[in-house]
C-alpha cells in the first residue's frame, strides 16, 4: 500500500513526538508513535528514557480498547526482541491494529527488518519509508553506532570572522553572543559525551555542563590529556561524571583521580599521544550515540585528521582578531589546493549578531 498525504501528516506528528526525547533517550533512539482510527488520533506517545516504555506502548495505553483495525504511525521499526521491555511488534499485534506505517527500518541488528516481518506474518499491512530522511536525521548517532560501531561526532568552534578562536594569550571569553552560546547548550544536551583537550581545561577551567536547557541528564565529560596534567580539582571533573584519556601517567595521579570517581582510559598511539580512534571506540562501547567536541586547535586538528568528524558547528562572530590570534584547526601545511578539505554546508542561520554554519565533511 502506497503512502498518502495523510500518512505524511500523521508521521510528521509522530516525528514531533519523537523530538521530546531529544535530550533523554540515549543510548536508545528517539521514537514517536501516533495511532489513528477513522481519521482521528486515538493515542500517541514518545520514548523518553532507556528502560521506560517505548513510544508504541505509551500510544496503545492512551488508545485503550479502540485500537482494533486502527493504523499505527511509528518513526522507527517496532522492536521484535526482548530487551529491557517486551517487543513492541507483539504489542501492536495484540492490540489488533490493521496497518502499521514505519518511517525507517531499525539499523539495530537485533531488529533489522524482523519487526516488520513479524507484523506482516500476522496479516498486518506495513508501509515503510514515510518521512524516512526526517526520521534518520533524528537519530544520527544511534544509526552510526549500529552500522559503524562508533558514535556520530560533531565538532563545534566559536570564532571571529577571520577564523580566530582566542587571543594569543589564550583569552576567548566571549567571542560569540549569549544567543549563540545558548544554542551550543542544546547541542550539549543532546550529546552523550562532550570531549575537550587538556589545553582548554588548563586555560578556561570550564565545567562543560548543560545549562540554559531543561534536561535531567548531563553528558559525560571527556578530557584528552596525554601526560595527565589535569588538576584533580578541575571543574570538569566535579561530580565524577568524567573520563580522562591519557598516554602517560604516574600511579599517584591515577589513584587520586580514581578516588574521585573519574574514569580513566589508557589510549596511547605510536607517537606517545592519545589515540583519538581508541577514545571514540571506547565511547561507542559505553554506549554513546553522539559526541560533541569543544576544544582548541590541537585537538580539533587531530580529530579532523582522524577522519571521525561527521559534522562541523561553526559559530562566527562579526569581529576581527588579527593574524596573531589562535586559529581553529592545527593541520599540516598543504602544498596543493587538491589537498584542501571540502565541506557541504547544510544550514546557515543567525543567533543574535552571530552566524552558525552547519557543514558536513565530503
N, C-alpha and C positions, 0 to 999 in steps of 0.2 A: 504493500500500500504506500503510495507516494505521500510526502508531507504536503501540508496545506498552509495557507496563510494563518489559519487558526493555530496550527501546530507551532509555527514560528512565534506567534504571540504568547502562547502558553509556555513555550520553552524559555522565552525571554523572561517571563515572570519567574520561572524556576531558577534561571541564572542569577536574577537579582536576589533570590532567597539564598543561593549558594554563597553570595558575597558576604552574608552575615558571618560566615566562618572564616573570613579572610585572615584574621589575626590569631585564630584559636585552634584550628583543626589539626595542625601539624602533629605527628607525621602523616596523618590521614589526608585525603583530598577534600577539597571544598565541594559540596554537593547539595543541590536543591531538588525538591520534588513537588509537583502540583498534581492533584487528582481532579479530573473533570468528568462531569456527567450531565448530559443534556445541555451542554454549553455553559454550565455553571461550575465554578470551583467549589468542591465539597471538602477539600482538605489540602493542606500544604505544610511543608516543613523543610528544615535545613539541618545538616550535620554540623554541630558546633564544637565538639570536642572528642578526641580519641577516647574510646571506651564507653561513650554515651550512644544512645540510639542513632541510627543512620537516618537520613532525610526521609526515605520511604516509610520507615516505621512511624516517625512523627506525623507524616501526612495521613497515613492509614488510621492512626488513632483519632485524628480530628474528624476524618470522614465517617468513622464508625461503621454502621451496617449498610451504608449507602453505596459501598464500593462495587457491588456486583454489576458487571457489564460497563464499568467506568473505564476511562483512559488515564494512565499514569504517565506524566512527563518527568523524566529524570535526566539530570545533566551528565551523569556518568553511569555506565552499565551497572545494573544491580549486582551485588556480590553474590557468589554462589558457594562460598566456603564458610566454615565456622572459624571466626577469629575471636575477638572479644565479644562479638554479638552474633546471633544466628544469621543465616543467609537471607538477604532481602529479596532475592528472586523467589524463594519459597513463600515469604510473607505476601508477595503480590499474587502468587498463585492461590494461596489460601483465601485471600480477600475476594477472589472471583473477578478481577479486572479482565476485560476482554482485549485490551490493547495497551502496549507499552511503547512510548516514544523515547528513544535514547539519543542524547546529543553525541556521545562518543563511546567507543569501546574502551573498557578498562585496560590500561597497559600493564597492570599487575599480572604476572604470570599465573598467579593462583586463580585469577578470574579469566581474563583474556578471551572473551567470547563464550565462556561456559555459562555465564548467567543468561545471556541471550539465548543460547541453545536450550537451557532448562525451561525458559518461558515458552519457546516455540514448541518444545516437546509436549507441553501441556495445552496446546491449541491456542495459545495467546498470540495475537498478531503483534509483530515487533517492527518498528521503523527506526532505523539507525542513521545518524548523521545530520539531524536537525540542529542548526547552530553549532556545528562541530568546532569551528575555529574559535568561537567565543568561549566554549567550554574548555578547550585546550589552554586558552590564554589565562584562565582562572587557576590552572594547576601546572605551571611550567616546571616547578621543582619536583612534584610528585611524578610527572611523566618522565623527567630526566632521570630521576633516581631509579625508576622501574625499568627504563630502557637502556640507560648507560651507566647505571650504578654509581652515579655521582649527583650532587645537588646542582641546582641552577644557580649560577654565580652572577651577581650584579656588582659593578664597581662604581662607586659614587665619588665624584670630585667636585669641590666648590672652588671656583677660580675667577680671576678678573678676566676682562675681555682679551687681554694679551696672554692668557694662559698661565697665570701665576697663582700659586696656592698659599703662599706665605712670603713675608719679607725675608731678606737674607738672614736676619737674626731669629727667624722662626715664628714671629708674631703673625697670627692669622685670624684673630677674633676682632670683629667679624667681617668677613669679605661679603657674604651674602646677607640678605634681609631676613627678618623674623618669619616672613611668609614662606620663604624658600626653606628655611631651617625646619619649619613645622611640617612641610611636605616630606622632608627626609625622615621624620619620625614615623610617618605612615609606612615608608619602606622598611624601616627598622622593625616596626610592629609585625609586619607580615613575614619577616625573615626568621629562620630558626636559629641562625648564628650571625654575629657581626664580627668581622675579622679586621684587625689593625696590626700595625707594626710597633716594635719597641720604641722607635724614634718618636712616633706620635704620642705614645704613652709618656715618655720622659719629658716631652715638650709641653704637652697640654694637660696631662693627668685627667683626661676625660673619663666619665663613668660609662659611656656608650649604652646607656639605658634608654628605654622608650619613655618619652614624655609627650605631653600635649595630645595624646591619643588614648582613648579609653580601651584598655586591654587588661586581661587577667594574667597575661603571660609575658615574661621578659625573655628575650633571646639569650642564648649562650654567648658570652664574650670570649673571643679567641684572639690571643696575642702571639704573634710570630716574633720570637726572641732568641736568636741563635745562641747567644752567650749567657742567657738567663740573667739579664741585667735588671729585670723588673723589680722595683721596690716591693717588699711584702705588704706595705701599707698603701699601695696604689689604689686609686678609687675604682678602677676597672675590676679589681679583684674582690671588692666588697660583696658580702653575702655568698661567696663561694661559687657562684654560678659562672665559672670561668674556666678556660682551658689555655694552658701555655704550651706552645710547641717550641722545642729547643733542640740544639745540636750539641752543645757542651754545657756542663754544669758541675758544681761541687755538691757533695752529698748534703751539707748543712743547708744550702739554699733549697734543695729539693725537699728536704724534711720540713722546712719552715712553710713552704707553700702547701705541701700536703696537709699539714696541720690545720691550715685554713680552709681545707676542703676544695682546693684548686686541683683540677685535673691536669695531668702532665702528659705530654706526648713527645717522646724522643724520636725525632724525624730528621736525621742528618742526611745531606746529599754528599756527593763526591767532593764538593768544594768546601765542606765544613759549615755550610749554611743550612737553614731549614728547608726541607724539600716540600714545596707547596703542594705537589701532587699527593704526597703522603698525607698531608693535613686534610685536603679535600676528601680523600678516600676515607679517612677516619671519621670525618663529619657525616659522610653518607651512611656509615655503619651505625651511627648513634641512635636513630637516623635523623638526618637533617634534609629537608626538601629545598630550602632556599637560603643562600648565604649572601650577605651584603658586605663588601669590602669598603672600609673607610680608613684610608691610610695615606702615607706620604708617597713621594715619587719613587722611592726604592721598592717598596712592596707593590705599588701599582704597576711598576715596570716588570717586576718578576712575575706577577700574576698574568699580565698580558703575554709575556714570553712563554708562560706555561701552556698557553692555549686553552685555559679553563674558563676564561671570562666569556659569558654569554651576552651580557648587555652592559652598556655604559649609561649612567645617570650623570649628566654633566650640567652643573648649575653655574651660569655665568652672570657675574655682577657687572654693571656698567661702570667699571673702574679700570684704571691703568696702573700697574705696579712696577713696570720697568724691567729691564733685562737682568738686573742683579737679583731680583726676587726668585723664589724657588719655583720650579716647574711642576708639571702634572705627572709626568712619567719618566723614569730613568730607563732609557732604552739605548742600545748600542747605536753608534753613529752609522748612518746609511750612506751608500755611495751612489745609488741609482734610485730614481723615482719608482721603478718597478718593485722596490723593496718596501715601500710605504704600506701601512695598514689601512685598507679601505673600510669604511663604515656605511651601513644603511641607516639613515635617520628615520625613525618610526613615529616620532611625536615631538612637537615643539610647542611650548606654552609658557605664559608669563606667571610668575609668582611675585607679586609686588613689582618692584623695578627689575627683577632678575628674570633670566631666561632659563628654562630647563629643557635640555635636549636629551631625548632617549635615543639610543643608537645600538644597533646590533653589529657585531663584527662579521664581515663577509667570510 
